[in-house]
Amino acid sequence: MSNLVLQAKALSKKFVGVQALDKVSLDIEAGTIHCLAGENGSGKSTFVKTISGIYQPDEGEIVLNGNVYAALTPAHAMREGVQVIYQDLSLFPYMSLAENIALNRLRLDGVKIVDWKEVWRVAKEQTEKIGVDVDLNATAIETSMAGRQIAAICRALSQDARLLFMDEPTAALTRQEVDRLLKVVCELKNNGLSVVFISHKLDEIFRISDNITIFRDGKKVGDFESARLDEKSLAYHMTGRDVRYPRYRREAEAAAAPLLAVKGLSKQGHYHDVSFEIRRGDILGLIGLLGSGRTELAMSLFGLNPPDTGVVAFEGKTARISSPVEAKRLGIALLPEDRGSQGLFRERGIRENITSTLLDRLAVGLRAIDAHREREIAEEGVKKLRIRAPGVETPVGTLSGGNAQKVVVAKWSAANPKLFIMDSPTVGIDIGSKAEIYEMVQSFAKGHMAVLFITDELEELMCNCNRVLVMANHRIIAALDEGDMEQPGAERRIADLIGGSARKEEERGVRI
């Protein structure tokens, strides 16, 4: 008897001008964790949407639990046990976790009047099934991202999932939360569920996967047992080239005056007594667990979260940064943590996004802008940052994550900032685009721009930053200068500092 929950046979799907899937065949065994790897735009998402009935294949067939389909609807796919957890999780923010978990199940059962005892029973049954403890009375918006992930998993289980697709499930989680979630995924496998795990984080892929399928340009490169690959070979198969992350070292004079000096900055509930300096040519890393205060600090430096006390000096003069307009006037740019809602006009084209920081310079009279110059700047940004798109009028909402991120970078680099604050610039981005963004960041610093680089990935911290601040519990708990960063044990020291703060959080009894 076959142990296959899914057989995809020569699936093809074409959109206007793009062959998104090209004769892709793939088998998924029951009770395994199967990872899909590939750069943004490689075909992974199209494959998932085809199996889940969102897209209809142009060619090929799909076999689920032995049943053959030329195409599926979402309802057919769910009846076969296919469930997908997308990055946005699709939870109702103001409903309780219990409601989010149970209501789809009750709807499928044809329940017309809500029985709240049954809602609680279904939700409790699913959380106990995977051995997690969440506050089922809390609303989704009140719950941590890890808790929301658990609720989305339980919702899928309540609908008798047999094949669960998880798309970038750890992108917004702390290390501590990632560890918990990966344990839950392994428990799902032990319970006989098939999990298809999509991630750009190669270390996570190797931690949990039994098998890896690699996509590139809509084609399947190959199927591999995870034990037969390492990060270097996986990166090569994904990109077709050797991906290297060269180490940045500041070339400017060591004793240069600080561009930005922060002294005793505090904001109640966000951060406390923060002091540091950053010079032109610095890539100053800021690392810490989510919730440590790092993003709130970045927002304050861009005028979006005014501090209660403390002093900020910019180019030697005291500065009161009370708004993004004032920050921009000084020469400060911000690449926000959430590029989708805070960094881009998703319905607008690349041209309008890139030039949105330059409207005052492009103005001709009171009601018009220089359209020719606007297009020149946009095309220059696309070329410089190697943004892959049909043209500058392409809506940014249709771009891959890596290309969308490059548009945000291009938007602000066009304004020639003196200080570029980058908050988690590579979250959800494939390794090829990561390497390109690292190259850009380092070129900015070599051109005497100052960069404040916020991340929770040690590897990118070590290759990009010549100085580092470690933040925990709303404070700076350690600062490593250039000499410290050159020491052999620097990475281990930073990891230990972060690990120590994570253990303190654990001791405080933080729930998922």
Buried (B, 14 or more C-beta within 10 A) or exposed (E): EEEBBBBBBEBBBBEEEEBBBBBBEBBBBBBBBBBBBBBBBBBBBBBBBBBBBBBEBBBBBBBBBEEEBEBBEEEBBBBBBBBBBBBEBEBEEEBBBBBBBBBBBBEBEEBEEEEEEBBBEBBBBBBEBBEBEBBBEBBBEEBBBBBBBBBBBBBBBBBEBBBBBBBBBBBBBBBBBBBBBBBBBBBBBEEEBBBBBBBBBBEBBBBBBBBBBBBBBBBBBEEBEBEEBEBEEBBBBBBEEEBEBEEBEBEEEEEBEBBBBBEEBBBEEBBBEBBBBBBBBBBBBBBBBBBBBBBBBBBBBBBBBEBEEBBBBBBEEEBEBEEBEBBBEBBBBBBBBEBBEBBBBBEBBBBBBBBBBBEEBBEEEEEEBBEEBBBEBBBEBBEBBEBBBEEBEBBBEEBBBBBBBBBBBBBBBBBEBBBBBBBBBBBBBBBBBBBBBBBBBBEBBBEBBBBBBBBBBBBBBBBBBBBBBBBBBBBBBBBBEBEBBEEEEBBEBBBEBBEEBBEEBEEEEBEB
